[in-house]
Structures are given as structure tokens and as C-alpha cells.
Amino acid sequence: MSTGTGKQTYQGRSITVTFEAGRCRHAAVCVHGLPEVFDTARRPWIRPDGAEAERLAEVVRRCPSGALQYELTGSGTRDPEHRP
């Protein structure tokens, strides 16, 4: 789902991931880190419920450009390194 700011939001049961295509450097850290969640051949290409929230958050934090961000649902915890 697009937010009108160029970010797409992918909501799972316990984590929400946002992706800003304009910031992405295509390093594929996400795709290699969790292919069961990040698969560019599928739509939607991000499926947050494909892995445990903490593991997904760990991979999102490794995004070199900050194009990926997350928020743990219900906890209000955001990615401290890539906060908008």
C-alpha cells in the first residue's frame, strides 16, 4: 500500500515494514537475508509474516540506504537507525 509519500507499507501481525523505493540502492541485503519475506518476483514483494518479527527487524536494520524501516505492532518500537 502506498502512503502518498513514496513509501509503501506492508503490515504483518506483529511488525509493519515500510519501503521507500527512491532511497533503495539495490544492495539486496534484504533479499539475501530473508528470501522468505523479501521476494521481488512476488506481489506483494514484502510479506512481513514470513518470518519472526525480531528476525525481520534485524534484517531491516542492515539495509544500507535506510529504504526499509519497521515498527513492531503494538509496542511502538521503531527502527532507531532509520527513523524518518
OpenMM code with the backbone's topology and positions (N, CA, C; nanometers):
from openmm import Vec3, app, unit

residues = "MET SER THR GLY THR GLY LYS GLN THR TYR GLN GLY ARG SER ILE THR VAL THR PHE GLU ALA GLY ARG CYS ARG HIS ALA ALA VAL CYS VAL HIS GLY LEU PRO GLU VAL PHE ASP THR ALA ARG ARG PRO TRP ILE ARG PRO ASP GLY ALA GLU ALA GLU ARG LEU ALA GLU VAL VAL ARG ARG CYS PRO SER GLY ALA LEU GLN TYR GLU LEU THR GLY SER GLY THR ARG ASP PRO GLU HIS ARG PRO".split()
positions = [
    Vec3(0.0851, -0.1185, 0.0000),
    Vec3(0.0000, 0.0000, 0.0000),
    Vec3(0.0888, 0.1236, 0.0000),
    Vec3(0.0613, 0.2178, -0.0841),
    Vec3(0.1376, 0.3418, -0.0933),
    Vec3(0.0814, 0.4449, 0.0041),
    Vec3(0.1707, 0.5241, 0.0633),
    Vec3(0.1275, 0.6232, 0.1611),
    Vec3(0.1165, 0.7630, 0.1026),
    Vec3(0.1506, 0.7824, -0.0241),
    Vec3(0.1464, 0.9144, -0.0841),
    Vec3(0.2765, 0.9907, -0.0641),
    Vec3(0.3686, 0.9354, 0.0135),
    Vec3(0.4988, 0.9983, 0.0370),
    Vec3(0.6091, 0.9228, -0.0352),
    Vec3(0.5711, 0.8301, -0.1224),
    Vec3(0.6693, 0.7480, -0.1909),
    Vec3(0.7051, 0.6239, -0.1128),
    Vec3(0.6462, 0.6072, 0.0034),
    Vec3(0.6709, 0.4885, 0.0850),
    Vec3(0.5565, 0.3909, 0.0666),
    Vec3(0.5915, 0.2641, 0.0658),
    Vec3(0.4919, 0.1582, 0.0639),
    Vec3(0.4944, 0.0917, 0.2004),
    Vec3(0.3780, 0.0537, 0.2495),
    Vec3(0.3651, -0.0056, 0.3814),
    Vec3(0.3162, -0.1488, 0.3688),
    Vec3(0.3815, -0.2377, 0.4419),
    Vec3(0.3473, -0.3793, 0.4427),
    Vec3(0.3241, -0.4196, 0.5876),
    Vec3(0.1997, -0.4469, 0.6214),
    Vec3(0.1636, -0.4730, 0.7596),
    Vec3(0.1492, -0.6221, 0.7856),
    Vec3(0.2181, -0.6677, 0.8894),
    Vec3(0.2054, -0.8056, 0.9344),
    Vec3(0.1361, -0.8089, 1.0691),
    Vec3(0.1281, -0.9270, 1.1272),
    Vec3(0.0620, -0.9415, 1.2572),
    Vec3(0.1375, -0.8692, 1.3682),
    Vec3(0.2714, -0.8741, 1.3665),
    Vec3(0.3470, -0.8157, 1.4763),
    Vec3(0.4527, -0.7147, 1.4337),
    Vec3(0.4616, -0.6879, 1.3035),
    Vec3(0.5581, -0.5889, 1.2535),
    Vec3(0.5036, -0.5269, 1.1253),
    Vec3(0.5294, -0.3985, 1.1092),
    Vec3(0.4958, -0.3275, 0.9865),
    Vec3(0.6266, -0.2796, 0.9245),
    Vec3(0.6447, -0.3072, 0.7963),
    Vec3(0.7658, -0.2686, 0.7239),
    Vec3(0.7271, -0.1634, 0.6210),
    Vec3(0.8072, -0.0573, 0.6122),
    Vec3(0.7879, 0.0417, 0.5076),
    Vec3(0.9086, 0.0400, 0.4151),
    Vec3(0.8822, 0.0698, 0.2883),
    Vec3(0.9859, 0.0695, 0.1857),
    Vec3(0.9737, 0.1958, 0.1034),
    Vec3(1.0856, 0.2672, 0.0903),
    Vec3(1.0914, 0.3888, 0.0099),
    Vec3(1.1808, 0.3618, -0.1109),
    Vec3(1.1184, 0.3354, -0.2251),
    Vec3(1.1910, 0.2938, -0.3455),
    Vec3(1.2978, 0.3935, -0.3887),
    Vec3(1.2719, 0.5214, -0.3735),
    Vec3(1.3674, 0.6235, -0.4157),
    Vec3(1.4982, 0.6221, -0.3387),
    Vec3(1.4998, 0.5621, -0.2217),
    Vec3(1.6212, 0.5542, -0.1395),
    Vec3(1.6981, 0.4241, -0.1603),
    Vec3(1.6339, 0.3252, -0.2198),
    Vec3(1.6926, 0.1916, -0.2323),
    Vec3(1.8140, 0.1927, -0.3242),
    Vec3(1.9237, 0.1279, -0.2791),
    Vec3(2.0471, 0.1155, -0.3582),
    Vec3(2.0581, -0.0219, -0.4233),
    Vec3(1.9579, -0.1070, -0.4049),
    Vec3(1.9524, -0.2401, -0.4641),
    Vec3(2.0720, -0.3268, -0.4242),
    Vec3(2.1140, -0.3154, -0.2996),
    Vec3(2.2222, -0.3971, -0.2464),
    Vec3(2.1755, -0.5406, -0.2210),
    Vec3(2.0453, -0.5620, -0.2143),
    Vec3(1.9820, -0.6935, -0.1962),
    Vec3(2.0129, -0.7569, -0.0609),
    Vec3(2.0485, -0.6765, 0.0363),
    Vec3(2.0723, -0.7279, 0.1714),
    Vec3(1.9448, -0.7929, 0.2240),
    Vec3(1.8317, -0.7319, 0.1973),
    Vec3(1.7033, -0.7858, 0.2435),
    Vec3(1.6715, -0.9177, 0.1744),
    Vec3(1.6855, -0.9217, 0.0434),
    Vec3(1.6518, -1.0400, -0.0349),
    Vec3(1.7400, -1.1584, 0.0047),
    Vec3(1.8678, -1.1338, 0.0258),
    Vec3(1.9593, -1.2409, 0.0652),
    Vec3(1.9426, -1.2774, 0.2123),
    Vec3(1.9046, -1.1806, 0.2938),
    Vec3(1.8904, -1.2050, 0.4373),
    Vec3(1.7652, -1.2818, 0.4740),
    Vec3(1.6557, -1.2550, 0.4067),
    Vec3(1.5278, -1.3234, 0.4348),
    Vec3(1.4490, -1.3416, 0.3053),
    Vec3(1.4900, -1.4341, 0.2197),
    Vec3(1.4193, -1.4530, 0.0928),
    Vec3(1.2742, -1.4960, 0.1108),
    Vec3(1.2396, -1.5530, 0.2261),
    Vec3(1.1019, -1.5926, 0.2502),
    Vec3(1.0114, -1.4722, 0.2775),
    Vec3(1.0705, -1.3567, 0.3070),
    Vec3(0.9952, -1.2325, 0.3292),
    Vec3(1.0078, -1.1391, 0.2098),
    Vec3(1.1298, -1.1228, 0.1592),
    Vec3(1.1584, -1.0292, 0.0502),
    Vec3(1.1798, -1.1065, -0.0793),
    Vec3(1.0841, -1.0995, -0.1702),
    Vec3(1.0921, -1.1713, -0.2969),
    Vec3(1.0390, -1.0803, -0.4067),
    Vec3(1.1295, -1.0272, -0.4869),
    Vec3(1.0913, -0.9300, -0.5894),
    Vec3(1.0074, -0.9907, -0.7018),
    Vec3(0.9993, -1.1224, -0.7088),
    Vec3(0.9181, -1.1875, -0.8118),
    Vec3(0.7716, -1.2003, -0.7701),
    Vec3(0.7408, -1.1757, -0.6430),
    Vec3(0.6033, -1.1869, -0.5924),
    Vec3(0.5419, -1.0493, -0.5738),
    Vec3(0.4107, -1.0472, -0.5637),
    Vec3(0.3372, -0.9264, -0.5269),
    Vec3(0.2406, -0.9628, -0.4174),
    Vec3(0.2422, -0.9009, -0.3033),
    Vec3(0.3400, -0.8000, -0.2654),
    Vec3(0.4783, -0.8622, -0.2457),
    Vec3(0.5816, -0.7842, -0.2704),
    Vec3(0.7173, -0.8389, -0.2647),
    Vec3(0.7711, -0.8494, -0.1226),
    Vec3(0.7058, -0.7813, -0.0279),
    Vec3(0.7420, -0.7937, 0.1132),
    Vec3(0.6246, -0.8588, 0.1860),
    Vec3(0.6515, -0.9690, 0.2529),
    Vec3(0.5499, -1.0407, 0.3309),
    Vec3(0.5992, -1.0528, 0.4746),
    Vec3(0.5650, -0.9544, 0.5582),
    Vec3(0.6180, -0.9469, 0.6943),
    Vec3(0.5900, -1.0688, 0.7810),
    Vec3(0.4852, -1.1427, 0.7534),
    Vec3(0.4542, -1.2600, 0.8351),
    Vec3(0.5331, -1.3836, 0.7928),
    Vec3(0.6265, -1.3672, 0.6999),
    Vec3(0.7085, -1.4792, 0.6535),
    Vec3(0.8224, -1.5144, 0.7468),
    Vec3(0.8433, -1.4357, 0.8513),
    Vec3(0.9500, -1.4623, 0.9485),
    Vec3(0.9109, -1.3996, 1.0813),
    Vec3(0.9788, -1.4383, 1.1861),
    Vec3(0.9537, -1.3792, 1.3176),
    Vec3(0.9894, -1.2311, 1.3137),
    Vec3(0.9128, -1.1497, 1.3833),
    Vec3(0.9285, -1.0042, 1.3802),
    Vec3(1.0695, -0.9602, 1.4179),
    Vec3(1.1280, -1.0198, 1.5199),
    Vec3(1.2623, -0.9788, 1.5631),
    Vec3(1.3670, -1.0092, 1.4574),
    Vec3(1.3547, -1.1213, 1.3898),
    Vec3(1.4485, -1.1575, 1.2826),
    Vec3(1.4319, -1.0616, 1.1648),
    Vec3(1.3075, -1.0305, 1.1310),
    Vec3(1.2808, -0.9358, 1.0228),
    Vec3(1.3370, -0.7983, 1.0564),
    Vec3(1.3183, -0.7541, 1.1796),
    Vec3(1.3711, -0.6248, 1.2223),
    Vec3(1.5237, -0.6219, 1.2099),
    Vec3(1.5879, -0.7324, 1.2427),
    Vec3(1.7338, -0.7420, 1.2323),
    Vec3(1.7801, -0.7217, 1.0880),
    Vec3(1.7106, -0.7841, 0.9931),
    Vec3(1.7457, -0.7704, 0.8516),
    Vec3(1.7169, -0.6289, 0.8026),
    Vec3(1.6059, -0.5711, 0.8429),
    Vec3(1.5719, -0.4343, 0.8027),
    Vec3(1.6788, -0.3368, 0.8530),
    Vec3(1.7284, -0.3566, 0.9735),
    Vec3(1.8327, -0.2679, 1.0280),
    Vec3(1.9614, -0.2727, 0.9468),
    Vec3(1.9821, -0.3803, 0.8721),
    Vec3(2.1028, -0.3927, 0.7888),
    Vec3(2.0899, -0.3218, 0.6543),
    Vec3(1.9742, -0.2688, 0.6216),
    Vec3(1.9530, -0.2008, 0.4933),
    Vec3(2.0500, -0.0822, 0.4848),
    Vec3(2.1423, -0.0827, 0.3890),
    Vec3(2.2455, 0.0213, 0.3834),
    Vec3(2.1938, 0.1610, 0.3488),
    Vec3(2.0794, 0.1699, 0.2827),
    Vec3(2.0287, 0.3000, 0.2398),
    Vec3(1.9232, 0.3583, 0.3330),
    Vec3(1.8667, 0.2743, 0.4186),
    Vec3(1.7564, 0.3199, 0.5023),
    Vec3(1.6230, 0.3175, 0.4297),
    Vec3(1.6191, 0.2556, 0.3127),
    Vec3(1.4942, 0.2473, 0.2365),
    Vec3(1.3904, 0.1630, 0.3100),
    Vec3(1.4376, 0.0684, 0.3885),
    Vec3(1.3483, -0.0156, 0.4687),
    Vec3(1.3466, 0.0347, 0.6119),
    Vec3(1.2300, 0.0371, 0.6701),
    Vec3(1.2117, 0.0739, 0.8104),
    Vec3(1.1068, -0.0190, 0.8682),
    Vec3(1.0985, -0.0232, 0.9997),
    Vec3(0.9983, -0.1093, 1.0604),
    Vec3(0.9415, -0.0472, 1.1869),
    Vec3(0.8270, -0.0989, 1.2255),
    Vec3(0.7658, -0.0672, 1.3534),
    Vec3(0.7025, -0.1953, 1.4045),
    Vec3(0.7381, -0.2323, 1.5266),
    Vec3(0.6776, -0.3502, 1.5872),
    Vec3(0.5360, -0.3134, 1.6279),
    Vec3(0.4393, -0.3884, 1.5817),
    Vec3(0.2984, -0.3608, 1.6056),
    Vec3(0.2663, -0.3727, 1.7535),
    Vec3(0.1978, -0.2727, 1.8059),
    Vec3(0.1542, -0.2743, 1.9440),
    Vec3(0.2564, -0.2261, 2.0436),
    Vec3(0.3844, -0.2268, 2.0059),
    Vec3(0.4876, -0.1871, 2.1012),
    Vec3(0.5333, -0.0434, 2.0809),
    Vec3(0.5085, 0.0095, 1.9601),
    Vec3(0.5545, 0.1437, 1.9303),
    Vec3(0.7044, 0.1499, 1.9046),
    Vec3(0.7717, 0.0338, 1.8955),
    Vec3(0.9145, 0.0304, 1.8729),
    Vec3(0.9442, 0.0536, 1.7252),
    Vec3(1.0268, 0.1528, 1.7006),
    Vec3(1.0683, 0.1831, 1.5638),
    Vec3(1.2163, 0.1551, 1.5498),
    Vec3(1.2581, 0.1442, 1.4256),
    Vec3(1.3984, 0.1253, 1.3945),
    Vec3(1.4733, 0.2530, 1.4331),
    Vec3(1.5630, 0.2474, 1.5316),
    Vec3(1.6306, 0.3686, 1.5770),
    Vec3(1.7296, 0.4257, 1.4759),
    Vec3(1.7838, 0.3430, 1.3883),
    Vec3(1.8818, 0.3909, 1.2919),
    Vec3(1.8203, 0.4567, 1.1705),
    Vec3(1.7017, 0.4163, 1.1323),
    Vec3(1.6407, 0.4648, 1.0080),
    Vec3(1.5084, 0.5352, 1.0318),
    Vec3(1.4970, 0.5997, 1.1433),
    Vec3(1.3725, 0.6715, 1.1736),
    Vec3(1.3585, 0.7888, 1.0779),
    Vec3(1.2379, 0.8079, 1.0196),
    Vec3(1.2186, 0.9173, 0.9238),
    Vec3(1.2331, 1.0535, 0.9890),
] * unit.nanometer
topology = app.Topology()
chain = topology.addChain("A")
for resn in residues:
    res = topology.addResidue(resn, chain)
    for name in ("N", "CA", "C"):
        topology.addAtom(name, app.Element.getBySymbol(name[0]), res)
